[in-house]
Amino acid sequence: MVRLSVEKSGVGQALVRIVGNLDMDTVPEARKQLFRLLGARGPSSLEVDFSSIASMDTSAVAMMVELLRILSATGRRLRLTGLREDQQRLFSLARLNQAFGINHDTRESS
């Protein structure tokens, strides 16, 4: 099970906290919720907090890539925060750490 909570963190900014497991069983619902948030009047900047994700697989990475593409195409920003080392490693293995600005020396990415 996965749960998303959304907070407005400023004008045009939103923070999404994901709680639970983010895997091939839960990604479809998480994706639906995230994309509903984006909508036509979605935030210009979106931060996704990974600190409460118990586990994740490559389907979560694929969802973040799709989210990054959509936001980038419309001039909006995506920031991933709270990534543990094992989560960072998934992005690195897919050679996406640079696309997401993930730095292995810190717990957060920008």
For each residue, the residues with C-beta under 8 A, 3 or more apart:
1: 20 21 26
2: 18 19 20 21 22 26 27 29 30
3: 18 19 20
4: 16 17 18 19 30 33 34
5: 16 17 19
6: 14 15 16 37
7: 14 15 17
8: 13 14 15 43
9: 13 14 15 47
10: 13 45
11:
12: 43 44 45
13: 8 9 10 43 44 45 46 47
14: 6 7 8 9 37 42 43 45 46 47
15: 6 7 8 9 47 49
16: 4 5 6 34 37 46 47 48 49
17: 4 5 7 49 51 52
18: 2 3 4 22 30 48 49 50 52 53
19: 2 3 4 5 52 53
20: 1 2 3 26 52 53 54
21: 1 2 25 26 53 54 55 56
22: 2 18 26 27 30 53 55 56 57 59 60 63
23: 26 27 55 56 57 59 60
24: 27 57 59
25: 21
26: 1 2 20 21 22 23 29 30
27: 2 22 23 24 30 31 59 60 62 63
28: 31 32
29: 2 26 32 33
30: 2 4 18 22 26 27 33 34 60 63
31: 27 28 34 35 63 66
32: 28 29 35 36
33: 4 29 30 36 37
34: 4 16 30 31 37 38 63 67
35: 31 32 38 39 67 70
36: 32 33 39
37: 6 14 16 33 34 42 43 46
38: 34 35 42 43 46 67 70 71
39: 35 36 42
40:
41:
42: 14 37 38 39 46 76
43: 8 12 13 14 37 38 46 76
44: 12 13 75 76 77
45: 10 12 13 14 76 77 79
46: 13 14 16 37 38 42 43 67 71 76 77 78 79
47: 9 13 14 15 16 78 79 80 81
48: 16 18 64 67 78 79 80 81
49: 15 16 17 18 52 81 82
50: 18 53 56 80 81 82 83 84 87
51: 17 81 82 84
52: 17 18 19 20 49 82
53: 18 19 20 21 22 50 56 60 87
54: 20 21
55: 21 22 23
56: 21 22 23 50 53 60 61 87 90
57: 22 23 24 60 61 90
58: 61 62 90 94
59: 22 23 24 27 62 63
60: 22 23 27 30 53 56 57 63 64 90
61: 56 57 58 64 65 90 91 94 96
62: 27 58 59 65 66
63: 22 27 30 31 34 59 60 66 67
64: 48 60 61 67 68 78 80 91 100
65: 61 62 68 69 96 99
66: 31 62 63 69 70
67: 34 35 38 46 48 63 64 70 71 78
68: 64 65 71 72 78 99 100
69: 65 66 72 73
70: 35 38 66 67 73 74
71: 38 46 67 68 74 76 77 78
72: 68 69 75 76 78
73: 69 70
74: 70 71
75: 44 72
76: 42 43 44 45 46 71 72
77: 44 45 46 71
78: 46 47 48 64 67 68 71 72 100
79: 45 46 47 48 101 109 110
80: 47 48 50 64 83 100 101 102 108 109
81: 47 48 49 50 51 108 109
82: 49 50 51 52 107 108
83: 50 80 87 88 91 102 107 108 109
84: 50 51 87 88 107
85: 88 89 104
86: 89 90
87: 50 53 56 83 84 90 91
88: 83 84 85 91 92 97 102 104 109
89: 85 86 92 93
90: 56 57 58 60 61 86 87 93 94
91: 61 64 83 87 88 94 96 97 100 102
92: 88 89 95 96 97 102 104
93: 89 90
94: 58 61 90 91
95: 92 98
96: 61 65 91 92 99 100 102
97: 88 91 92 100 101 102 103 104
98: 95 101 102
99: 65 68 96
100: 64 68 78 80 91 96 97 109
101: 79 80 97 98 109 110
102: 80 83 88 91 92 96 97 98 109
103: 97 106 109
104: 85 88 92 97
105:
106: 103 109
107: 82 83 84
108: 80 81 82 83
109: 79 80 81 83 88 100 101 102 103 106
110: 79 101
